[in-house]
Amino acid sequence: MRNIEIPIAQVHNVTAPAIESSIPAAGMSTPYPNLKPVLVELRLDEVDSRGGAVAEMIASTARPMARSMSPELMWYSFVLNDRAITRIRPGTRTNCTISFINYEGAKEAFPCGTLAAFGDGSSTRGLIRIIRFD
């Protein structure tokens, strides 16, 4: 892995002020309203594919990926997009709404009913079953 140096002159302020509120904005039903919803069942394992303990998934920080095996191995990033689910504990399963970053690609790779592994792109941490693309 190579380190890439970026001259200070090319670095801009990339932070944005965080808006924290326990009250959703009017008309906002999901944390990521511009992403298309997908109803799934997530099963979070207690041990990952490398034998390590799986940490609980926190919706606001988790960036999981579903692994497609066909036609080739590819990982599809998704976010938990369900206001009712803030965290998922290891050893549990839950029905919830997610949103794939590449919705069209994921819809093709994961037809309804598909059961696939999900994780962080290098190890798997559970299973995802696609119930319905909206």
Backbone torsions as a table, in degrees:
resi	resn	phi	psi	omega
1	MET	NA	130.9	-179.4
2	ARG	-99.0	144.9	172.1
3	ASN	-87.8	136.1	178.8
4	ILE	-112.1	124.9	179.3
5	GLU	-93.2	134.3	177.6
6	ILE	-113.8	122.2	179.0
7	PRO	-58.4	141.1	-178.4
8	ILE	-52.7	-35.8	-177.7
9	ALA	-63.7	-20.8	-178.5
10	GLN	-93.8	-4.7	-179.0
11	VAL	-92.8	124.9	179.3
12	HIS	-112.6	162.5	176.9
13	ASN	-65.3	112.0	-176.9
14	VAL	-105.9	7.3	178.5
15	THR	-88.7	149.1	176.3
16	ALA	-125.7	147.6	179.2
17	PRO	-63.8	136.6	179.2
18	ALA	-83.9	136.4	176.2
19	ILE	-105.9	112.6	-178.3
20	GLU	-111.0	126.3	178.4
21	SER	-156.3	142.1	176.0
22	SER	-87.6	-6.3	180.0
23	ILE	-103.7	121.6	-179.8
24	PRO	-66.6	149.3	176.8
25	ALA	-64.3	152.9	-178.6
26	ALA	-56.5	130.1	177.9
27	GLY	79.5	0.3	-177.9
28	MET	-97.9	112.9	-177.9
29	SER	-104.6	-14.3	179.9
30	THR	-131.9	153.8	178.7
31	PRO	-62.5	-29.4	179.8
32	TYR	-121.5	78.1	-171.4
33	PRO	-67.0	-19.0	-178.8
34	ASN	-88.0	-3.0	178.0
35	LEU	-102.4	142.1	-176.9
36	LYS	-75.1	137.0	-176.9
37	PRO	-80.4	148.9	175.6
38	VAL	-135.6	124.7	177.8
39	LEU	-85.2	126.9	-176.7
40	VAL	-138.7	166.8	166.0
41	GLU	-111.8	124.6	176.5
42	LEU	-107.4	131.6	174.7
43	ARG	-117.3	110.1	-179.0
44	LEU	-93.8	118.7	-179.4
45	ASP	-72.7	166.1	175.2
46	GLU	-90.3	-22.8	-179.2
47	VAL	-129.8	133.9	179.8
48	ASP	-83.0	177.5	-175.5
49	SER	-67.8	-11.5	177.0
50	ARG	-99.1	1.0	178.6
51	GLY	91.2	4.1	179.8
52	GLY	-89.7	158.7	177.6
53	ALA	-69.3	139.0	178.8
54	VAL	-90.7	129.6	176.7
55	ALA	-81.8	157.1	177.3
56	GLU	-63.9	147.0	178.2
57	MET	-88.5	122.6	176.9
58	ILE	-103.7	120.8	-171.6
59	ALA	-54.2	-39.9	-175.0
60	SER	-73.8	-17.3	-177.2
61	THR	-121.6	-16.2	-177.5
62	ALA	-69.0	137.0	175.2
63	ARG	-131.3	66.0	-176.9
64	PRO	-75.4	167.0	177.9
65	MET	-137.0	139.5	175.2
66	ALA	-93.2	139.8	-177.0
67	ARG	-99.4	119.8	175.8
68	SER	-98.2	139.0	179.2
69	MET	-105.3	-9.0	-174.1
70	SER	-132.8	135.0	2.2
71	PRO	-77.5	-14.3	175.8
72	GLU	-146.0	165.2	178.8
73	LEU	-64.2	123.2	178.1
74	MET	-151.5	142.1	177.7
75	TRP	-102.1	133.9	178.9
76	TYR	-114.8	115.3	-179.9
77	SER	-69.7	143.1	174.2
78	PHE	-145.2	163.2	176.4
79	VAL	-122.6	149.1	171.3
80	LEU	-72.6	120.2	-172.8
81	ASN	-123.4	49.1	-174.2
82	ASP	-134.4	111.1	-176.7
83	ARG	-59.9	-26.3	-178.0
84	ALA	-79.2	-17.9	-177.6
85	ILE	-109.5	111.2	179.3
86	THR	-101.3	-24.5	178.9
87	ARG	-157.8	153.9	177.0
88	ILE	-127.2	126.2	-177.3
89	ARG	-89.5	147.1	177.0
90	PRO	-57.0	143.1	179.5
91	GLY	84.9	7.2	-179.2
92	THR	-120.3	166.2	173.6
93	ARG	-130.8	149.3	-179.1
94	THR	-150.7	144.8	170.3
95	ASN	-89.3	131.0	-178.7
96	CYS	-156.7	174.7	177.7
97	THR	-102.5	132.6	173.6
98	ILE	-122.7	174.5	171.0
99	SER	-139.9	126.3	174.9
100	PHE	-78.9	140.4	176.5
101	ILE	-66.0	-41.7	175.2
102	ASN	-103.8	78.3	-174.2
103	TYR	-58.3	-50.0	-175.9
104	GLU	-63.8	-43.3	178.0
105	GLY	-63.6	-42.2	179.5
106	ALA	-67.1	-38.1	179.6
107	LYS	-61.8	-35.7	178.3
108	GLU	-75.5	-39.6	-176.6
109	ALA	-76.4	-29.2	-174.8
110	PHE	-125.5	79.8	177.1
111	PRO	-60.2	158.1	178.8
112	CYS	-53.1	137.2	-179.0
113	GLY	94.7	-12.8	-179.0
114	THR	-63.4	137.8	173.4
115	LEU	-112.8	122.3	-176.5
116	ALA	-137.9	158.2	175.0
117	ALA	-77.2	152.0	170.8
118	PHE	-136.2	157.2	-178.8
119	GLY	-174.3	-143.0	-175.9
120	ASP	-110.2	8.9	-179.6
121	GLY	100.4	-14.5	175.9
122	SER	-125.9	-27.2	175.1
123	SER	-136.4	156.8	178.8
124	THR	-99.1	148.3	-175.8
125	ARG	-127.0	-2.0	-178.8
126	GLY	172.5	-168.3	-179.8
127	LEU	-122.1	147.3	175.9
128	ILE	-124.5	131.1	175.1
129	ARG	-115.5	124.3	-180.0
130	ILE	-79.5	121.8	177.8
131	ILE	-95.6	-49.2	-175.7
132	ARG	-161.0	132.6	169.1
133	PHE	-90.2	129.5	178.8
134	ASP	-93.1	NA	NA
